[in-house]
Amino acid sequence: MSERPDFDPSTLVIHSNRSYEMQSNSILFPIHQTATYIHESVGVTKGYGYSRGANPTVNALEQAIAAIENTATALCFRSGMSAIHTLCMAILKAGDHVILSDVIYGGTMRLFHQVLGNFGIEYSYVDTSSAGPAEAAIKPNTRLIFLESPANPTLKISDIRGVSEVAHKHENILVAVDNTFLTPLLQDCLALGADVSMLSTTKYIDGHNATIGGSLATNDEKLVERLRLVRKTIGSIQTPFDSWLALQGIKTLPARLDVHCSHAKQIAAWLEAHPRVAKVNYPGLDSFPQKALAASQQKDFGGMLSFELDASTEDSLRFMNALKLCTCAESLGSVETLATNPATASHCDLTREAREALGISDRLIRLSVGLEAPKDLIADFEQAFAVVFGSKA
Ligand SMILES: *Cc1c(COP(=O)(O)O)cnc(C)c1O
């Protein structure tokens, strides 16, 4: 440490801690909670000018995400939605057309319905489970195909390889995949042919429900520069603190995913065998109609499933309210098992008819299977069945 300079206290409170180099050898990457960076001489910096453009702690998270995306770099955003929004702002203009998977996160629908639609962006929902309907939906002004697979909340699988192939017969169409449910460790979208991989880092990357965040990764260097420019311009970069928290979470992602997959498989099989369960959507089950497509593009089946009880909507919601260990909460991908009712949560903006056409009944329950012991989760389901159905369960 340098000697305390002989300044007035009013000057020292501002300058006593100024340090130009890291001095502590702390094992964790530090939180660079700073708005701006010192110019060593006018115009000379260490590559950082202002934290709306770039920040070392955000960059540390970006390097960790780039490592699992197998790209040179990745970009982090204030939320998953701001990642999607920034992508759209970077590549679309008024009059352009976007193809969206028909089953997709409710927030993505809202972005197009309530925001981008007002700026002259056209969009259509298409069944992307095979290449044919996507190819037929391509128009001269189509610029982006945005897939989500497995999709929220029915786990519908998009044919990422097939859709990318038909898209790339056209010079100007980019394919982006919302890979939040699996992460690149379980589904390498870019290797399957997509141009952009998008994650809500809020979910499995953070893994502990501590932050909201998003990321984009691509091998297209020009697109990276365009995204950087738009992010800096609209201010959608992730914060240093949230980056730092997610940076701790991502360290255990591979280990956590193994357990999420293993537990979800056990819970899905148990639910499917239960006499009060009418249907389980889990791509790893033999009964899942798109199991082969899932297996052809995923390394495993993930930690998400949804199911319907053989009961009324009212009884299904009573079942959810009776759960004690499973937590009723939005979000997914965390260490805790979370249950949601998509009809009243993520997909509440849609009409009942629109939801039913997509396989989202009012009684559908979505489960993000956490890291608790499966036997304890099963005991929780058993007591909830008993609360709703009594000894008939
Ligand atoms: C949560 C989620 C998003 C949005 O991410 P936020 O971080 O909440 O903004 C987008 N897609 C999927 C599949 C999600 O689960």
PDBQT file of the ligand as one rigid body, heavy atoms in Angstrom, charges set to zero:
ROOT
HETATM    1  C1  LIG A 401     -37.349 -16.824 -18.071  1.00  0.00    +0.000 C 
HETATM    2  C2  LIG A 401     -37.296 -17.053 -19.523  1.00  0.00    +0.000 A 
HETATM    3  C3  LIG A 401     -37.072 -16.001 -20.424  1.00  0.00    +0.000 A 
HETATM    4  C4  LIG A 401     -36.932 -14.563 -19.972  1.00  0.00    +0.000 C 
HETATM    5  O1  LIG A 401     -35.807 -14.384 -19.189  1.00  0.00    +0.000 OA
HETATM    6  P1  LIG A 401     -35.749 -13.272 -18.010  1.00  0.00    +0.000 P 
HETATM    7  O2  LIG A 401     -34.368 -13.465 -17.494  1.00  0.00    +0.000 OA
HETATM    8  O3  LIG A 401     -36.825 -13.587 -17.046  1.00  0.00    +0.000 OA
HETATM    9  O4  LIG A 401     -35.962 -11.948 -18.663  1.00  0.00    +0.000 OA
HETATM   10  C5  LIG A 401     -37.013 -16.292 -21.771  1.00  0.00    +0.000 A 
HETATM   11  N1  LIG A 401     -37.172 -17.554 -22.212  1.00  0.00    +0.000 NA
HETATM   12  C6  LIG A 401     -37.404 -18.595 -21.379  1.00  0.00    +0.000 A 
HETATM   13  C7  LIG A 401     -37.575 -19.959 -21.938  1.00  0.00    +0.000 C 
HETATM   14  C8  LIG A 401     -37.481 -18.368 -20.014  1.00  0.00    +0.000 A 
HETATM   15  O5  LIG A 401     -37.723 -19.403 -19.183  1.00  0.00    +0.000 OA
ENDROOT
TORSDOF 0
